[in-house]
Amino acid sequence: MRPVVLVTEQVHPRGIAALEAFADVARPQRPDEASILAAAPPASAIVVRVAPVTAAVIDAAPRLRLIQKHGVGVDSVDVAHATRRRVAVCITPDANAASVAEFAVAAALALVKRLADRDRVVRSGRWRDTDDVPVHELAARTVGVVGGGRVGRRVVQALAQGLGMRALVFDPFMSAQDIRAAGGEPAATIEDLLAQSDIVTLHTPLTPATHHLIDARRLACMQPHAVLVNTCRGPVVDERALAQALANGTLAGAAIDVFEREPPEASPLLHAPNVLLSPHVAGITIESARRTAEHCAQEVARVLGGQGARWCINPEVLTP
């Protein structure tokens, strides 16, 4: 019998075609817990983007061997329960790193160069206002990168090697030697990084330790002309504290692609000044959508075929 792979949300057709080569693909009526729960029982694998894969969903699928994340953030997956059930949880870390890094760099440049403000000046019929806020070059200034993984290293490469910035990196799981090899300088603490940086860009997973990693106290460490870019996970930043800092002028600007609640219907950032908002799309490009779906299908084929996993975050479940 062919295995059943439950795909909770839309993925690129290339990925679906690759899955259908060895499995029957099923879909829930909607990407909510109740619908996924109803569709889960025959599944040997679940491919998920941001829909909830809860303990109840996992328990409803007695044949389940793999939860495959379409991306890297697994905060919608009960990884602990999956591990107890000896269900592998895999991610696609190589698929959209370039897309996210490019977006973070573009957002940082848009903030520092005040592109949105300049656009509004021209559209309003004005021209080079005498009260226009001057902008700086980035060369010889400092970018602080929180998280030195695949995305963070690309940001360091673009801004340090490409534009001549000094790159500070804070990552407690990365050695000073590896940080220097990537072109950055290790920051002793996140507070040191915040205090020295003109741009701060976040590239860390959401864990209990990183929830509200950037809060009011740490925002107060930043320089008034500095800007913050968040393309990782919304709850890494305390949105109320950030909105207050922007309103008070203690922070010059922010670019936010991810929110504590999505869609962000009640986010205080919707009414904050000097903030660029986008709908959690930093990792979504034509190339990354295709690549992520293909990587998902390849990992599902490996795990269900008994060949092991390439990107498993709980590899202990795969050992006899």
N, C-alpha and C positions, 0 to 999 in steps of 0.2 A: 504493500500500500504506500502511496505517496504521502509524505508528511503534509500537514496543513500549516501554513504560515499566515498568521493574522496581521494584517497591515492596518494600523489604527487610523492613519491619516494619508493625505495625498503625498505620493513620492514620484520621482521622475519615472516615466515609462520604461526607460532602460533598466531600472532596478526591478520593476515588475516583470519584465520579460525574462530577466536573468533568474528570478525566483521561480517563474512558471516553467523553467526548463527542468526543474527537479521537484517541484512542490505544487500543491493546490493553494492558491492565494484566496484568503477570505477577508472580508471587511465588516466592521460593525456598522450599524445603521447611522450612528453618530459617534464622534470621538469623546464620549463621556463615559463615566465609570459604569453606569447601568448597561449601556449598549455593549461596551467591551466585555463586561461580565457575561452577558448573554451569548456573545460570540466566542468566548474563550475556550469552552470545554474540549474541542477537538485539536486545539493548537499545539504543535510541537515547538513553535517559535512565535514570538510577537515582535514585530517591527514597529517602533513608536517614535514619534517626534516629541510632542509635549503633552500628550494625553496621559491620564493617570493609569499607571499599572500598579495597583494597590495589592495588599496582602490577599484581599478577597478575590481579585482577578487571578492572582497566581494560584491560589488554592482551587479555583474553579477549573483549572487546566491540568489534569493529572498527567498528561503526556509532556508537559512543558519542559523543555531543556534549555531554552535560550530566550532572553529578552535583549533584543538588538536595538540600541539607541541610534536614531538617525541624527547624528550630531555627537556632542560630548557631554552636555549637562544631564545628569540623571536624577535631578531633584524631584521629578514626577514619578520615579520608580522606587518601590520599596526594596532597596538593594539588600537590606539586612534580612528581610523575609525570604527573598529570592535565594540568598546564600544558605539560609537554614533549610530551604527546600532543595538545595543543591542544583539551582538553576543558574546558569551562567548569565552575567550581564556584560554586554560588550558595547563598545563605542566606536566612532569613526574619527579618530583624532587628526588624521592626515587630510581629511576631505575638504574642510572649509577654512583651514588655518590662513591661507593666503587671502581669502575673501575678508575675513574678520580683521586681519592686520591692515589691509588696504583701507578698509572702512575707518578703522581707528585713526590711522594717519591722516586720511582726508578730513575727518571730523576735527582733529586737533588743528590742522592747518586752517580750516574754515573759522574756527573760534579765534585763533591768534590773529589772523588777518582780517577778522571782522567782516567776512564776506556777506553775511545776511544784512548787516547794518548798511554796508555800501550799496547793496542792491536796493534797499528801501530808500536811500537817499536819492538815487537816480530816478526811481519810479515815482517819487513825490515831487519831481521837478526841480530838486536842488542839485548843487554841484560843488563838491569840495568845500563843505561848510567850514567856516573858521573855527567852530567849536567841535569839529570832528576829533575823535580820540585817536592819537597817533598809534601806530603799530610798530612792533619790533621785528628784526630779523631773528631767525631761530639759531643760526650759526653761533656756536660758543655758549648757547644757553643750555639748560638742563631739562631732560625728559626723565621722569620717574616712572618706571615700569613695574607694576605690582603683579608678579607672576611671570616667571621666565621660561614658560613652556614653548610649544610650537608657535603660538601667536606672538607671545612676548618677544621671542628672539627675532621674529621677522620685523616687529616694530623697532627694535633696537637697530637692526640692520638698516632699515629705511631712514630713520631719523639721525642716527649717529654716523653711519658710514655714508649715507646719501646726502644729508644736509649739514653735517658737521656739528651735531649736538653732542653734548656729554650725556651719557645714558647711565642712570642709576637703576639698579635692579634689586628689588626685595623679593626673595623667595626662600623660605626656610627649608625647602626640600632640595635646593640647588647649591652645590658647592661654590665657594668663591672662585676656584679655578675654572669651573664651567662657565660661570658668569663672565669672567674676563675673556675666556675663549670665544664667547658669543659677541664680544665687543662692548660689554658693559662694565660698570664698577659695582661691586656689592655694597648695598646699604646695610648698615648694622641693624637698624630698626626701621619700621615703617614710618615712624615719626621723623627720623632723620631724612628719609626720602621725601616726605611731604614738605618739610621745611626748606629743602634745597631746590625743589623742582619748579620750573615754569609751566610744564605740562605734566599732569599725572594721568596715566592710562592704566586701566584695571583689566587683568587677564588671569583671574583666579577662579577656581570652581566654587560653587556654593556649598558650604559645609557648616556645621554648627560653629566652627571657629571663625568662619569668614562672614557670618551673618552680621550685618551692620558693621563690617570692618571699617568702613568710612562713616564715622558718626560725628556728632557735633564737636567732640573733643579733638578728633583728628583733623576735621576740617579747619579748626582754629589753628592748627600747625602750619597750614598752607599760606603762601604769600598772597597779598590782596590782588596782585596782577595775574595769578596763576589760573589755569583752567583744568577741569576734570573731565575725563572721557570714560564712560562705562559701556563696554560692549560684552561683558561677561554674563552676570546674572543680576537682576534688579535688587534683590535683598542684600547684596553686598554693600549697598549704599543706603543710609537712612535718608529717605526722600524728604521728610519734614525738615531735618537738619540742613540738607543741601538747599532746599528752597529758601530757608531762612538766611543762609549765608549769601545766597545770590541776591535776595531782597535787601540785605544790609550792606551789600557792596564789599563784604569781606572776602569774596571770591569773584573773579572777573567773569567767569563763564563756565558752562558745562555742556557736554554733548551726551545725551542719554538715549541708548537704543533699547534698554531693558528696564523693566519696572517691577516694583514689589508685587503689584497685581496687574495682570494683563488680560484684556485691555485696561489701560490706566484711567478709568472713568473718574475716579476721585483723587487722583494724584495731585498733591500741591505743586508739582512741577509744571502742570498744565498752565498755571498762572504766574510762574516765576519769570523774572527778567533774565535776559542774556543766556538763554538755554536753547539748544537745538535738540529737537525730539524726533525720534524715528521709531517705527513699529516693529522692533526686534527683527531687523533684516540684515544686520551686519554680515552674517555668514551666508546670505542667500544671493548667489549669482547664477547665471546660466551654467557656468562650468561646475560650480560647487554642488548645485542641485543634482546634476547628473552623476558627479563623482561620488557624492554621499550615498545615493541610492545604490550605485554599483558596489561600493564598499560594503554596504549592508548585506546585499545579496551574496557577496563573496564570503563574508563572515558566517552567515547563516549556513551556506553550503559546507564550509569547513567544519563547523561545530556539529551539524546534523549528520555529516558524513564521517564523523569520528576522527577527524584530522587535527583536532585541537583548535585553538583560537589565536588570533593575532593581537587583538586589542581587548582582552578580557580584564575587567577591573576586580573580579573576585576569582582569580585563577585556581584557588584552592578547591573549588567545586569540580574542577575538571580532572583532578588527580584521583586515582583509584582509592 
